[in-house]
């Protein structure tokens, strides 16, 4: 499964430090500038807040089951 297949789906992200973030993957951006290349994910959490996450922080990503969002 490609990472693009997770867009607009409810996902569970496990960070390298073991913490978990759940929400809907809204957007994937690839950024390149003078400091290098990075990929960021925009996640909408249950309380309708948006969180920007760097792909390098993530250990695993899986599709979850959306319950009452």
N, CA, C and O atoms as a printed pandas DataFrame, in Angstrom:
     atom_number atom_name residue_name chain_id  residue_number  x_coord  y_coord  z_coord
0              1         N          UNK        A               1    0.843   -1.178    0.000
1              2        CA          UNK        A               1    0.000    0.000    0.000
2              3         C          UNK        A               1    0.888    1.241    0.000
3              4         O          UNK        A               1    1.835    1.330    0.782
4              5         N          UNK        A               2    0.589    2.186   -0.864
5              6        CA          UNK        A               2    1.335    3.435   -0.933
6              7         C          UNK        A               2    0.809    4.412    0.109
7              8         O          UNK        A               2   -0.346    4.318    0.526
8              9         N          UNK        A               3    1.643    5.337    0.524
9             10        CA          UNK        A               3    1.229    6.328    1.519
10            11         C          UNK        A               3    0.080    7.180    0.984
11            12         O          UNK        A               3   -0.765    7.623    1.762
12            13         N          UNK        A               4    0.032    7.416   -0.313
13            14        CA          UNK        A               4   -1.038    8.202   -0.914
14            15         C          UNK        A               4   -2.400    7.531   -0.752
15            16         O          UNK        A               4   -3.432    8.202   -0.792
16            17         N          UNK        A               5   -2.406    6.213   -0.572
17            18        CA          UNK        A               5   -3.650    5.475   -0.382
18            19         C          UNK        A               5   -4.328    5.797    0.950
19            20         O          UNK        A               5   -5.507    5.490    1.132
20            21         N          UNK        A               6   -3.599    6.409    1.878
21            22        CA          UNK        A               6   -4.139    6.756    3.188
22            23         C          UNK        A               6   -4.826    8.125    3.218
23            24         O          UNK        A               6   -5.465    8.464    4.214
24            25         N          UNK        A               7   -4.708    8.909    2.158
25            26        CA          UNK        A               7   -5.311   10.247    2.145
26            27         C          UNK        A               7   -6.821   10.130    2.296
27            28         O          UNK        A               7   -7.465    9.286    1.672
28            29         N          UNK        A               8   -7.372   11.003    3.146
29            30        CA          UNK        A               8   -8.799   11.057    3.477
30            31         C          UNK        A               8   -9.297    9.814    4.217
31            32         O          UNK        A               8  -10.492    9.522    4.212
32            33         N          UNK        A               9   -8.386    9.090    4.848
33            34        CA          UNK        A               9   -8.759    7.931    5.658
34            35         C          UNK        A               9   -8.331    8.174    7.104
35            36         O          UNK        A               9   -7.432    8.968    7.380
36            37         N          UNK        A              10   -8.983    7.486    7.994
37            38        CA          UNK        A              10   -8.633    7.543    9.411
38            39         C          UNK        A              10   -7.383    6.697    9.618
39            40         O          UNK        A              10   -7.369    5.516    9.271
40            41         N          UNK        A              11   -6.341    7.289   10.179
41            42        CA          UNK        A              11   -5.062    6.595   10.334
42            43         C          UNK        A              11   -4.613    6.604   11.798
43            44         O          UNK        A              11   -5.026    7.440   12.601
44            45         N          UNK        A              12   -3.772    5.660   12.094
45            46        CA          UNK        A              12   -3.115    5.582   13.396
46            47         C          UNK        A              12   -1.618    5.683   13.125
47            48         O          UNK        A              12   -1.035    4.836   12.450
48            49         N          UNK        A              13   -1.006    6.742   13.668
49            50        CA          UNK        A              13    0.429    6.942   13.510
50            51         C          UNK        A              13    1.107    6.576   14.826
51            52         O          UNK        A              13    0.694    7.031   15.893
52            53         N          UNK        A              14    2.141    5.758   14.745
53            54        CA          UNK        A              14    2.958    5.493   15.921
54            55         C          UNK        A              14    4.300    6.168   15.692
55            56         O          UNK        A              14    4.996    5.894   14.715
56            57         N          UNK        A              15    4.646    7.054   16.617
57            58        CA          UNK        A              15    5.902    7.779   16.507
58            59         C          UNK        A              15    7.059    6.924   17.008
59            60         O          UNK        A              15    6.852    5.932   17.706
60            61         N          UNK        A              16    8.260    7.310   16.653
61            62        CA          UNK        A              16    9.452    6.573   17.056
62            63         C          UNK        A              16    9.611    6.534   18.578
63            64         O          UNK        A              16   10.239    5.619   19.112
64            65         N          UNK        A              17    9.044    7.525   19.280
65            66        CA          UNK        A              17    9.130    7.526   20.746
66            67         C          UNK        A              17    8.010    6.712   21.402
67            68         O          UNK        A              17    7.923    6.651   22.628
68            69         N          UNK        A              18    7.149    6.086   20.582
69            70        CA          UNK        A              18    6.102    5.216   21.097
70            71         C          UNK        A              18    4.744    5.867   21.278
71            72         O          UNK        A              18    3.771    5.168   21.564
72            73         N          UNK        A              19    4.641    7.183   21.123
73            74        CA          UNK        A              19    3.347    7.844   21.254
74            75         C          UNK        A              19    2.491    7.585   20.013
75            76         O          UNK        A              19    2.998    7.279   18.934
76            77         N          UNK        A              20    1.185    7.719   20.202
77            78        CA          UNK        A              20    0.222    7.426   19.143
78            79         C          UNK        A              20   -0.563    8.693   18.802
79            80         O          UNK        A              20   -0.910    9.478   19.685
80            81         N          UNK        A              21   -0.834    8.878   17.528
81            82        CA          UNK        A              21   -1.696    9.958   17.048
82            83         C          UNK        A              21   -2.711    9.330   16.106
83            84         O          UNK        A              21   -2.348    8.583   15.196
84            85         N          UNK        A              22   -3.993    9.638   16.330
85            86        CA          UNK        A              22   -5.055    9.139   15.463
86            87         C          UNK        A              22   -5.795   10.312   14.839
87            88         O          UNK        A              22   -6.002   11.338   15.487
88            89         N          UNK        A              23   -6.189   10.163   13.598
89            90        CA          UNK        A              23   -6.948   11.197   12.920
90            91         C          UNK        A              23   -7.046   10.911   11.433
91            92         O          UNK        A              23   -6.631    9.854   10.960
92            93         N          UNK        A              24   -7.594   11.857   10.714
93            94        CA          UNK        A              24   -7.757   11.724    9.266
94            95         C          UNK        A              24   -6.573   12.384    8.574
95            96         O          UNK        A              24   -6.239   13.537    8.848
96            97         N          UNK        A              25   -5.947   11.637    7.676
97            98        CA          UNK        A              25   -4.826   12.174    6.904
98            99         C          UNK        A              25   -5.395   13.065    5.814
99           100         O          UNK        A              25   -6.016   12.581    4.867
100          101         N          UNK        A              26   -5.185   14.353    5.947
101          102        CA          UNK        A              26   -5.756   15.343    5.035
102          103         C          UNK        A              26   -4.850   15.597    3.831
103          104         O          UNK        A              26   -5.320   15.712    2.699
104          105         N          UNK        A              27   -3.547   15.682    4.093
105          106        CA          UNK        A              27   -2.648   16.118    3.017
106          107         C          UNK        A              27   -1.246   15.578    3.242
107          108         O          UNK        A              27   -0.798   15.424    4.378
108          109         N          UNK        A              28   -0.564   15.293    2.143
109          110        CA          UNK        A              28    0.847   14.923    2.158
110          111         C          UNK        A              28    1.581   15.948    1.310
111          112         O          UNK        A              28    1.222   16.181    0.156
112          113         N          UNK        A              29    2.613   16.561    1.885
113          114        CA          UNK        A              29    3.405   17.547    1.128
114          115         C          UNK        A              29    4.859   17.123    1.099
115          116         O          UNK        A              29    5.419   16.669    2.097
116          117         N          UNK        A              30    5.453   17.284   -0.067
117          118        CA          UNK        A              30    6.887   17.073   -0.227
118          119         C          UNK        A              30    7.520   18.455   -0.363
119          120         O          UNK        A              30    7.134   19.246   -1.224
120          121         N          UNK        A              31    8.478   18.727    0.483
121          122        CA          UNK        A              31    9.109   20.043    0.502
122          123         C          UNK        A              31   10.607   19.906    0.273
123          124         O          UNK        A              31   11.263   19.034    0.843
124          125         N          UNK        A              32   11.127   20.776   -0.564
125          126        CA          UNK        A              32   12.567   20.808   -0.790
126          127         C          UNK        A              32   13.011   22.262   -0.777
127          128         O          UNK        A              32   12.457   23.109   -1.477
128          129         N          UNK        A              33   14.017   22.527    0.031
129          130        CA          UNK        A              33   14.563   23.878    0.089
130          131         C          UNK        A              33   16.075   23.786    0.269
131          132         O          UNK        A              33   16.664   22.722    0.078
132          133         N          UNK        A              34   16.698   24.896    0.634
133          134        CA          UNK        A              34   18.155   24.914    0.761
134          135         C          UNK        A              34   18.659   24.037    1.903
135          136         O          UNK        A              34   19.846   23.713    1.947
136          137         N          UNK        A              35   17.776   23.645    2.834
137          138        CA          UNK        A              35   18.184   22.806    3.968
138          139         C          UNK        A              35   17.983   21.330    3.692
139          140         O          UNK        A              35   18.481   20.490    4.440
140          141         N          UNK        A              36   17.261   20.999    2.629
141          142        CA          UNK        A              36   17.071   19.592    2.288
142          143         C          UNK        A              36   15.642   19.274    1.900
143          144         O          UNK        A              36   14.854   20.156    1.561
144          145         N          UNK        A              37   15.331   17.994    1.959
145          146        CA          UNK        A              37   14.048   17.466    1.510
146          147         C          UNK        A              37   13.309   16.881    2.709
147          148         O          UNK        A              37   13.913   16.207    3.543
148          149         N          UNK        A              38   12.004   17.137    2.797
149          150        CA          UNK        A              38   11.209   16.519    3.852
150          151         C          UNK        A              38    9.782   16.295    3.364
151          152         O          UNK        A              38    9.314   16.931    2.419
152          153         N          UNK        A              39    9.107   15.368    4.041
153          154        CA          UNK        A              39    7.713   15.055    3.754
154          155         C          UNK        A              39    6.922   15.326    5.020
155          156         O          UNK        A              39    7.314   14.905    6.109
156          157         N          UNK        A              40    5.797   16.037    4.874
157          158        CA          UNK        A              40    4.948   16.327    6.025
158          159         C          UNK        A              40    3.537   15.821    5.771
159          160         O          UNK        A              40    3.066   15.771    4.635
160          161         N          UNK        A              41    2.882   15.449    6.853
161          162        CA          UNK        A              41    1.492   15.005    6.817
162          163         C          UNK        A              41    0.660   15.980    7.623
163          164         O          UNK        A              41    1.087   16.426    8.688
164          165         N          UNK        A              42   -0.517   16.316    7.133
165          166        CA          UNK        A              42   -1.477   17.104    7.894
166          167         C          UNK        A              42   -2.554   16.136    8.369
167          168         O          UNK        A              42   -3.203   15.459    7.572
168          169         N          UNK        A              43   -2.726   16.089    9.696
169          170        CA          UNK        A              43   -3.672   15.179   10.329
170          171         C          UNK        A              43   -4.756   15.996   11.019
171          172         O          UNK        A              43   -4.454   16.932   11.759
172          173         N          UNK        A              44   -6.030   15.641   10.779
173          174        CA          UNK        A              44   -7.131   16.281   11.502
174          175         C          UNK        A              44   -7.516   15.361   12.648
175          176         O          UNK        A              44   -7.938   14.224   12.437
176          177         N          UNK        A              45   -7.364   15.871   13.863
177          178        CA          UNK        A              45   -7.678   15.090   15.052
178          179         C          UNK        A              45   -9.168   15.185   15.373
179          180         O          UNK        A              45   -9.895   15.956   14.746
180          181         N          UNK        A              46   -9.620   14.398   16.353
181          182        CA          UNK        A              46  -11.043   14.326   16.698
182          183         C          UNK        A              46  -11.626   15.664   17.134
183          184         O          UNK        A              46  -12.803   15.928   16.889
184          185         N          UNK        A              47  -10.835   16.506   17.767
185          186        CA          UNK        A              47  -11.347   17.801   18.221
186          187         C          UNK        A              47  -11.237   18.879   17.148
187          188         O          UNK        A              47  -11.266   20.072   17.449
188          189         N          UNK        A              48  -11.112   18.449   15.896
189          190        CA          UNK        A              48  -11.018   19.336   14.730
190          191         C          UNK        A              48   -9.801   20.250   14.750
191          192         O          UNK        A              48   -9.816   21.321   14.142
192          193         N          UNK        A              49   -8.758   19.838   15.440
193          194        CA          UNK        A              49   -7.499   20.551   15.333
194          195         C          UNK        A              49   -6.650   19.855   14.275
195          196         O          UNK        A              49   -6.791   18.657   14.032
196          197         N          UNK        A              50   -5.781   20.620   13.662
197          198        CA          UNK        A              50   -4.912   20.094   12.617
198          199         C          UNK        A              50   -3.490   20.052   13.144
199          200         O          UNK        A              50   -3.039   20.965   13.836
200          201         N          UNK        A              51   -2.798   18.985   12.808
201          202        CA          UNK        A              51   -1.437   18.806   13.294
202          203         C          UNK        A              51   -0.531   18.473   12.118
203          204         O          UNK        A              51   -0.853   17.621   11.290
204          205         N          UNK        A              52    0.596   19.152   12.059
205          206        CA          UNK        A              52    1.604   18.911   11.032
206          207         C          UNK        A              52    2.631   17.931   11.596
207          208         O          UNK        A              52    3.201   18.164   12.662
208          209         N          UNK        A              53    2.860   16.842   10.877
209          210        CA          UNK        A              53    3.760   15.786   11.345
210          211         C          UNK        A              53    4.805   15.530   10.264
211          212         O          UNK        A              53    4.469   15.406    9.086
212          213         N          UNK        A              54    6.063   15.450   10.665
213          214        CA          UNK        A              54    7.132   15.105    9.731
214          215         C          UNK        A              54    7.214   13.591    9.586
215          216         O          UNK        A              54    7.156   12.867   10.580
216          217         N          UNK        A              55    7.346   13.114    8.364
217          218        CA          UNK        A              55    7.416   11.675    8.099
218          219         C          UNK        A              55    8.581   11.036    8.844
219          220         O          UNK        A              55    8.490    9.874    9.239
220          221         N          UNK        A              56    9.649   11.754    9.038
221          222        CA          UNK        A              56   10.825   11.206    9.719
222          223         C          UNK        A              56   10.553   10.895   11.194
223          224         O          UNK        A              56   11.327   10.172   11.821
224          225         N          UNK        A              57    9.461   11.433   11.757
225          226        CA          UNK        A              57    9.103   11.177   13.158
226          227         C          UNK        A              57    8.318    9.873   13.328
227          228         O          UNK        A              57    8.181    9.381   14.448
228          229         N          UNK        A              58    7.807    9.314   12.238
229          230        CA          UNK        A              58    6.854    8.219   12.297
230          231         C          UNK        A              58    7.547    6.863   12.161
231          232         O          UNK        A              58    8.392    6.661   11.289
232          233         N          UNK        A              59    7.165    5.937   13.053
233          234        CA          UNK        A              59    7.662    4.567   12.970
234          235         C          UNK        A              59    6.734    3.720   12.102
235          236         O          UNK        A              59    7.199    2.987   11.229
236          237         N          UNK        A              60    5.398    3.819   12.342
237          238        CA          UNK        A              60    4.430    3.057   11.553
238          239         C          UNK        A              60    3.180    3.886   11.297
239          240         O          UNK        A              60    2.844    4.791   12.061
240          241         N          UNK        A              61    2.509    3.559   10.217
241          242        CA          UNK        A              61    1.220    4.163    9.896
242          243         C          UNK        A              61    0.289    3.039    9.464
243          244         O          UNK        A              61    0.663    2.182    8.663
244          245         N          UNK        A              62   -0.931    3.051   10.005
245          246        CA          UNK        A              62   -1.901    2.023    9.632
246          247         C          UNK        A              62   -3.280    2.650    9.550
247          248         O          UNK        A              62   -3.538    3.699   10.141
248          249         N          UNK        A              63   -4.158    1.995    8.811
249          250        CA          UNK        A              63   -5.525    2.492    8.681
250          251         C          UNK        A              63   -6.311    2.036    9.902
251          252         O          UNK        A              63   -6.255    0.873   10.301
252          253         N          UNK        A              64   -7.040    2.973   10.481
253          254        CA          UNK        A              64   -7.860    2.661   11.646
254          255         C          UNK        A              64   -9.329    2.651   11.272
255          256         O          UNK        A              64   -9.701    2.835   10.113
256          257         N          UNK        A              65  -10.146    2.433   12.276
257          258        CA          UNK        A              65  -11.594    2.443   12.092
258          259         C          UNK        A              65  -12.127    3.719   12.705
259          260         O          UNK        A              65  -11.918    3.979   13.890
260          261         N          UNK        A              66  -12.809    4.509   11.914
261          262        CA          UNK        A              66  -13.356    5.784   12.361
262          263         C          UNK        A              66  -14.615    5.521   13.179
263          264         O          UNK        A              66  -15.587    4.951   12.683
264          265         N          UNK        A              67  -14.581    5.945   14.436
265          266        CA          UNK        A              67  -15.737    5.796   15.319
266          267         C          UNK        A              67  -16.091    7.168   15.864
267          268         O          UNK        A              67  -15.352    7.739   16.666
268          269         N          UNK        A              68  -17.247    7.703   15.415
269          270        CA          UNK        A              68  -17.774    8.962   15.941
270          271         C          UNK        A              68  -16.769   10.103   15.944
271          272         O          UNK        A              68  -16.322   10.535   17.007
272          273         N          UNK        A              69  -16.417   10.585   14.785
273          274        CA          UNK        A              69  -15.498   11.716   14.709
274          275         C          UNK        A              69  -16.282   12.917   14.436
275          276         O          UNK        A              69  -15.723   14.008   14.326
